[in-house]
Amino acid sequence: GGVWVMNADGTHKRDLTPNGGFNANGSWSPDGRKIVFTTNRDGNNELYVMNADGSAQRNLLPSPSSQEFAGSWSPDGRTILFTTDRDGNWELYAVGADGTDPRNLTHSPLADGREGGFEWSPDGHRIAFVTNRDKNDELYVMNADGSGQRRLTRTPETEYLIGWSPDGRTLAYSASRDTRFVIAQRPVAGGAEQIVFTLSPDRVTSPRV
């Protein structure tokens, strides 16, 4: 696989990573000048950064004994968030956009913990993520430095994060409810779940808002 770009009208498609191997999870910097992506060109999955035209590809955080996936830039472009197993389980880490100061944000209490499915809030002050620390995948919110971790959903089913509302007050996610798959939203400050769409095998219901 490769990291490809094209014009907004679908023209001028080009592969920025023609080296072969696995190259995926490309994410633009907020200013559109750089792309962070995952590649296994060095034998394991690591984060690389390149210019928007594919030049100057470099290993952001060399880590030959661990795996890194799914880098995402903070809204101010100073920090990259990613998942890694460098502590023996899957955690969310942040690192400076220049590759300095990698730090564990989640510190999962489980030896087989799995933290992932993350999204920056629009203002960059908070991060929403999915974790299995409660024995199933639930949504959590924390401050950008990893403090103030708070559970947002409490269900026996699995939730999958979709994203923040533009004003940063609501999170959208998908989940299973009563044998049906739904798209839901919930206030980040706390409050009841609101089902937006219900998907059944043969149709999608109208929104309930």
C-alpha positions in Angstrom: 0.0 0.0 0.0 1.0 3.6 -0.4 0.2 7.2 0.6 -1.4 8.9 -2.4 -2.6 12.4 -3.0 -4.7 14.0 -5.8 -6.4 17.2 -6.7 -9.8 18.0 -5.3 -11.4 17.1 -8.6 -9.8 13.7 -8.6 -7.1 14.5 -11.2 -3.3 14.2 -10.9 -3.2 11.1 -8.6 0.3 10.4 -7.4 1.9 7.9 -5.0 4.1 9.8 -2.5 5.6 6.5 -1.1 6.7 4.4 -4.1 9.3 2.6 -2.1 7.0 -0.5 -1.7 6.0 -2.2 1.5 3.3 -1.0 3.9 2.7 2.8 3.8 -0.7 4.0 5.3 -2.5 6.2 7.7 -1.4 9.5 6.2 -2.4 12.6 8.1 -1.9 16.2 6.9 -0.4 18.8 9.2 -2.8 21.7 9.9 -0.8 24.0 7.5 -0.9 21.5 4.7 2.9 21.4 4.4 3.7 18.0 5.9 2.2 14.5 6.2 2.8 11.9 9.0 2.2 8.3 8.1 3.0 4.7 9.1 5.5 2.6 7.2 7.2 -0.8 7.7 10.2 0.1 5.5 12.6 -0.4 8.4 11.2 -3.8 9.4 8.6 -2.7 11.8 5.7 -0.2 11.8 7.0 3.3 12.6 6.0 6.9 12.1 7.5 8.9 9.2 7.0 12.5 8.2 7.4 13.9 4.7 6.8 17.1 2.9 3.4 17.4 1.1 5.1 16.6 -2.2 6.7 13.4 -0.8 10.2 14.8 -0.4 12.3 14.7 2.7 10.9 11.5 4.2 12.3 10.8 7.7 11.7 8.5 10.6 10.1 10.6 13.3 10.7 8.4 16.2 13.1 5.4 15.5 11.8 2.4 17.6 13.1 -0.9 16.2 11.6 -2.9 19.0 8.0 -1.6 19.0 5.1 -0.7 16.7 3.7 2.7 16.0 0.4 3.5 14.2 -2.0 6.3 13.1 -0.2 9.6 13.7 -2.5 12.6 14.0 -1.4 16.3 14.3 -2.7 18.6 17.0 -4.6 21.6 15.7 -1.7 23.9 16.4 0.7 21.5 14.5 3.1 21.2 17.4 2.3 17.6 18.6 1.6 14.3 16.9 -0.6 11.7 18.7 -0.2 8.0 18.0 -0.6 4.4 19.3 2.3 2.3 20.3 3.0 -1.0 22.1 6.4 0.1 23.4 5.3 -0.4 27.0 4.1 -3.9 26.3 0.4 -2.9 25.7 -1.2 -0.5 23.4 -1.1 3.1 24.7 -1.7 6.6 23.3 1.5 8.6 23.1 2.2 12.2 22.1 5.5 13.4 20.5 6.7 16.8 19.4 6.3 17.3 15.6 10.1 17.3 15.5 10.3 13.9 17.1 11.3 15.1 20.6 9.7 14.3 24.0 7.7 11.1 23.4 5.3 10.6 26.4 2.7 8.1 27.4 -0.7 9.9 27.9 -3.0 7.0 28.9 -1.1 4.7 31.2 -3.6 1.9 30.9 -4.1 -0.1 34.1 -4.4 -3.4 32.1 -1.4 -5.5 31.1 -3.2 -6.2 27.9 -4.7 -2.7 27.6 -5.7 -1.3 24.2 -6.0 2.5 23.9 -6.9 3.9 20.4 -9.5 5.4 18.2 -8.4 8.9 19.1 -9.4 12.4 18.0 -8.2 15.9 19.0 -10.8 18.3 20.1 -11.1 21.3 17.7 -9.3 23.6 20.1 -6.6 21.0 20.8 -7.1 21.1 24.5 -8.7 17.6 24.9 -8.5 14.2 23.3 -11.3 11.6 22.9 -10.2 8.0 22.7 -11.5 4.4 22.9 -10.2 2.1 25.6 -10.8 -1.5 26.8 -9.8 -0.8 30.4 -13.4 -1.5 31.5 -13.4 -4.9 29.7 -15.1 -3.6 26.6 -14.4 -0.7 24.3 -15.7 2.6 25.9 -15.3 6.3 25.1 -13.1 8.4 27.3 -12.0 12.0 27.3 -8.8 13.5 28.7 -6.9 16.7 28.7 -4.2 17.0 26.0 -1.5 16.3 28.6 -3.2 13.0 29.6 -4.7 14.3 32.9 -8.3 14.3 33.8 -9.2 11.0 32.1 -13.0 10.5 32.3 -15.3 7.8 31.1 -18.1 9.0 28.8 -20.0 5.9 27.9 -21.1 3.0 30.2 -22.6 0.2 28.1 -22.0 -3.5 27.7 -21.5 -2.9 23.9 -18.6 -1.6 22.0 -18.4 2.1 20.9 -16.4 3.4 18.0 -15.3 7.0 17.9 -16.3 9.2 14.9 -15.4 12.7 16.0 -16.1 16.0 17.7 -18.7 18.6 16.8 -17.1 21.8 15.5 -17.8 23.6 18.8 -16.2 20.8 20.9 -19.3 20.2 23.0 -20.4 16.8 21.5 -18.9 13.5 20.5 -20.3 11.4 17.7 -19.8 7.6 17.7 -21.2 4.3 16.4 -22.3 1.4 18.5 -24.6 -1.6 18.7 -27.9 -1.1 20.6 -30.6 -3.8 21.0 -29.1 -5.8 18.1 -29.0 -2.8 15.8 -26.1 -0.6 14.7 -26.6 3.1 15.5 -24.9 6.4 15.1 -25.1 8.4 18.3 -23.9 11.5 20.0 -23.4 12.5 23.6 -22.4 15.8 25.3 -18.8 15.8 26.4 -19.7 17.5 29.7 -22.0 14.6 30.5 -25.6 13.8 29.6 -27.8 11.3 27.9 -27.0 9.5 24.6 -28.9 10.7 21.6 -29.5 8.2 18.7 -29.1 10.1 15.4 -29.4 7.2 13.0 -30.4 3.6 13.4 -29.0 1.2 10.8 -30.9 -2.1 10.2 -30.0 -4.8 7.6 -32.3 -3.2 5.0 -32.6 0.5 5.8 -31.5 3.5 7.7 -34.1 5.3 9.8 -34.7 9.0 9.7 -32.7 11.0 12.3 -34.2 11.4 15.7 -33.0 14.8 16.9 
